[in-house]
Amino acid sequence: MSNSHGIGRVQSLDVLRGIAIVGTLLTNIWLFTGGVGGESLGRPDGRWDGDIMLLSGVLSNGKFLGLLSILFGVGMAIQFESAMRHGHRWPWRYEWRSLLLLADGFIHFALVVDFDILMGYALVAMVVAPLLRLRTKWLVVATALAGALHLFLQLSGTTGMAAFTKGPLPEDFGDDAARTEDWSNLPTPTYFEEVAGRIGDFWNARYEAFIIVPPLSAFLFLSGVLLWRAGLFKGDERARTLSRRLAVGGLGVGVPLTVWEYLPLPGGDITASLSRYTIAPIVAFGYLGLTLVLLRRRGGSEFFARRLADVGKTALSCYMLQNVVALILFSGWGLALGPLGSVGTIAAWAGISGLLMLAASLWLRRFRQGPFELVWRAAVDAPFRKADRARAHERREREKDASLSAS
């Protein structure tokens, strides 16, 4: 089954994944650099700092994580159809993949950063994967129920979330010390003290991933599955129409709601509380549709699109690498280049993003997948190699018998 929409997978799914990866870094970079506490490098009155930080949050906070979640669901749909074609039992292999992702996420959480998203994705995927055996109409019902549960939880308990939804934030909360505005008064922990602190504060650090986000992730995963089944990534007129509708609907509804909290209008406190977990995913659908529209119009072969596609092909490696690089550059036990002002923070984001594109491009000249993806693929396939060889042997024997009978 083709997953092309007329410009090839590299210019669609991989470009979108690349955008989602560098977009989540735009959210997280503020935590790494301490940009909120830095001295302004803009106008003397310092107002550029606040303006740039605000614009960054409006564009990125929760939006690219939502896009990444939708694309995770698309990947799940592709895995399901591949399993059906090869006669594999679903979802056994995928559940094994999810367990590996859970382990990978824990290692990333413990050794790198506390705002890892992989563990949350893995747990939700384990629950969602069996649902893909449902007919599409029942999958629509399951998607609607997941969305309704998320919305209910948000509306019934949003007041405590307002403080976390304004401005750029990491894709998880992190510890309180890391969010303190004046970092200079805090003792600098060693790397191993940070690791011990994350493990010791595991449940508090995982509150968002394990408690708040799962219904939303389930909704976005299933939405990605439905969009794949609807043919969004094909090259026909139906796909083009669906892309335009996503762009117009997602941005037309999401953008006004995003800026509502910053305008002198009633209900701003409500939209602020819903910004990260309800409004941002709406914008993510708009980003998805707009990207596909632009790729089709321009052919998806420009230099920048190809570099983003390289990042998308090595998404897991780039996601982990960007956090490792930022940690080394800006942590107290590393090079300690922070805190930076807003201009410096955006420059750091652009620099790390450019490094990711360069590293991914150079790596893919010799390998088909990223380094973590190669290890990942080997680990996923390992328990099933014997059964796969036996199945392949039986298929060859049947083909041989059929050939002899025909002759």
Secondary structure by P-SEA (a helix, b strand, c coil): ccccccccccccaaaaaaaaaaaaaaaacccccccccccccccccaaaaaaaaaaaaaaccaaaaaaaaaaaaaaaaaaaaaaaaaccccaaaaaaaaaaaaaaaaaaaaccccccaaaaaaaaaaaacccccccaaaaaaaaaaaaaaaaaaaaaccccccccccccccccccccccccccccccccccaaaaaaaaaaaccccccccccccaaaaaaaaaaaaaaaaaccccccaaaaaaaaaaaaaaaaccccccccccccccaaaaaaaaccccaaaaaaaaaaaaaaaaaaaaccccaaaaaaaaaaaaaaaaaaaaaaaaaaaccccccccccccaaaaaaaaaaaaaaaaaaaaaaaccccccaaaaaaaaaaacccaaaaaaaaaaaaaaaaaaaaaac
